[in-house]
Amino acid sequence: MLKLGQTADVGFAQITALEVRPDVPVDYDQQKRWSSVLVRTCATADKVEGEPLVLTWFPWTVNDRQDGVYQITGVTGGVSYPVPTYPTDPGQRVVKGQCVKGWITFNVAPGAKLKSVTYTSDSAPRPVTWQF
Protein backbone atom coordinates (compact mmCIF):
# COMPACT_ATOMS: atom_id res chain seq x y z
CA MET A 1 0.00 0.00 0.00
CA LEU A 2 1.33 3.41 -0.99
CA LYS A 3 0.96 6.80 0.64
CA LEU A 4 -0.45 9.82 -1.18
CA GLY A 5 2.30 11.29 -3.35
CA GLN A 6 4.04 7.96 -4.00
CA THR A 7 4.20 6.68 -7.58
CA ALA A 8 3.23 3.21 -8.80
CA ASP A 9 4.65 1.68 -11.98
CA VAL A 10 1.91 -0.43 -13.61
CA GLY A 11 3.97 -1.40 -16.66
CA PHE A 12 2.40 0.99 -19.18
CA ALA A 13 2.23 4.08 -16.95
CA GLN A 14 3.43 5.65 -13.73
CA ILE A 15 0.48 6.67 -11.58
CA THR A 16 0.41 8.91 -8.52
CA ALA A 17 -2.53 9.69 -6.24
CA LEU A 18 -1.64 13.17 -5.00
CA GLU A 19 -4.45 14.53 -2.85
CA VAL A 20 -7.94 13.71 -1.56
CA ARG A 21 -10.95 15.95 -0.99
CA PRO A 22 -13.35 13.88 1.15
CA ASP A 23 -16.26 16.28 0.64
CA VAL A 24 -16.78 18.23 -2.58
CA PRO A 25 -19.94 20.16 -3.52
CA VAL A 26 -22.67 17.98 -5.03
CA ASP A 27 -24.89 19.59 -7.64
CA TYR A 28 -26.81 16.47 -8.64
CA ASP A 29 -30.02 15.77 -6.69
CA GLN A 30 -29.79 11.97 -6.77
CA GLN A 31 -26.46 11.84 -4.89
CA LYS A 32 -25.74 13.12 -1.38
CA ARG A 33 -21.94 13.16 -1.12
CA TRP A 34 -19.02 13.28 -3.51
CA SER A 35 -15.32 12.84 -2.82
CA SER A 36 -12.47 13.51 -5.25
CA VAL A 37 -8.90 12.29 -5.66
CA LEU A 38 -6.24 14.19 -7.63
CA VAL A 39 -4.36 11.74 -9.87
CA ARG A 40 -1.37 12.14 -12.19
CA THR A 41 -0.62 9.52 -14.83
CA CYS A 42 2.42 9.49 -17.12
CA ALA A 43 2.38 7.04 -20.01
CA THR A 44 5.46 4.83 -20.34
CA ALA A 45 4.06 3.02 -23.40
CA ASP A 46 1.94 3.99 -26.42
CA LYS A 47 -0.20 0.86 -26.31
CA VAL A 48 -1.52 -1.70 -23.85
CA GLU A 49 -2.09 -5.22 -25.16
CA GLY A 50 -1.93 -3.83 -28.71
CA GLU A 51 -4.55 -1.13 -28.11
CA PRO A 52 -3.96 2.62 -27.70
CA LEU A 53 -3.49 3.70 -24.08
CA VAL A 54 -6.69 5.48 -22.99
CA LEU A 55 -7.13 7.05 -19.55
CA THR A 56 -10.55 7.17 -17.83
CA TRP A 57 -12.13 7.18 -14.36
CA PHE A 58 -13.37 3.58 -14.69
CA PRO A 59 -10.41 1.70 -13.10
CA TRP A 60 -10.68 3.78 -9.88
CA THR A 61 -12.56 3.24 -6.59
CA VAL A 62 -12.35 4.73 -3.10
CA ASN A 63 -12.61 2.63 0.03
CA ASP A 64 -13.86 3.40 3.53
CA ARG A 65 -12.75 2.15 6.95
CA GLN A 66 -15.62 -0.37 7.06
CA ASP A 67 -14.50 -2.03 3.78
CA GLY A 68 -17.07 -0.16 1.71
CA VAL A 69 -16.12 0.39 -1.93
CA TYR A 70 -17.35 3.42 -3.88
CA GLN A 71 -17.45 3.86 -7.64
CA ILE A 72 -17.07 6.96 -9.79
CA THR A 73 -20.13 9.21 -9.91
CA GLY A 74 -21.22 8.09 -13.37
CA VAL A 75 -22.86 11.48 -13.94
CA THR A 76 -21.91 13.01 -17.29
CA GLY A 77 -22.89 16.54 -18.15
CA GLY A 78 -24.78 19.19 -16.29
CA VAL A 79 -22.66 19.01 -13.14
CA SER A 80 -19.57 20.77 -11.86
CA TYR A 81 -16.58 18.64 -10.90
CA PRO A 82 -13.32 19.92 -9.40
CA VAL A 83 -10.95 21.12 -12.11
CA PRO A 84 -8.78 20.10 -13.78
CA THR A 85 -10.86 16.99 -14.35
CA TYR A 86 -9.15 13.66 -15.11
CA PRO A 87 -10.34 12.26 -18.47
CA THR A 88 -13.85 10.82 -18.25
CA ASP A 89 -15.85 8.66 -20.63
CA PRO A 90 -14.89 8.01 -23.44
CA GLY A 91 -11.40 8.73 -22.09
CA GLN A 92 -8.30 10.37 -23.46
CA ARG A 93 -5.72 8.66 -25.63
CA VAL A 94 -2.16 9.29 -24.45
CA VAL A 95 1.24 8.45 -25.88
CA LYS A 96 4.52 7.52 -24.26
CA GLY A 97 5.94 10.49 -22.36
CA GLN A 98 2.60 12.29 -22.04
CA CYS A 99 1.26 13.08 -18.56
CA VAL A 100 -2.28 13.89 -17.45
CA LYS A 101 -3.33 15.29 -14.07
CA GLY A 102 -6.85 15.86 -12.78
CA TRP A 103 -9.56 15.11 -10.22
CA ILE A 104 -11.61 11.89 -10.24
CA THR A 105 -14.94 12.15 -8.40
CA PHE A 106 -16.76 9.37 -6.53
CA ASN A 107 -20.26 8.90 -5.12
CA VAL A 108 -19.69 8.24 -1.39
CA ALA A 109 -22.12 7.40 1.43
CA PRO A 110 -22.81 10.20 3.90
CA GLY A 111 -20.78 9.63 7.07
CA ALA A 112 -18.31 7.19 5.47
CA LYS A 113 -14.74 7.69 6.65
CA LEU A 114 -12.50 7.19 3.63
CA LYS A 115 -9.18 5.37 3.96
CA SER A 116 -7.82 4.77 0.44
CA VAL A 117 -8.13 4.93 -3.33
CA THR A 118 -7.48 1.92 -5.58
CA TYR A 119 -6.54 1.62 -9.25
CA THR A 120 -7.56 -1.75 -10.74
CA SER A 121 -7.06 -2.53 -14.42
CA ASP A 122 -7.04 -5.86 -16.23
CA SER A 123 -3.90 -4.60 -18.00
CA ALA A 124 -2.02 -3.79 -14.77
CA PRO A 125 -0.10 -6.56 -12.99
CA ARG A 126 -2.04 -5.99 -9.75
CA PRO A 127 -4.33 -3.43 -8.10
CA VAL A 128 -2.55 -0.45 -6.55
CA THR A 129 -3.85 1.27 -3.40
CA TRP A 130 -2.92 4.62 -1.86
CA GLN A 131 -3.75 5.20 1.79
CA PHE A 132 -5.09 8.61 2.86
Salt bridges, closest charged atoms under 4 A:
ASP23 OD1 - ARG33 NE 2.89
ASP67 OD1 - LYS115 NZ 3.78
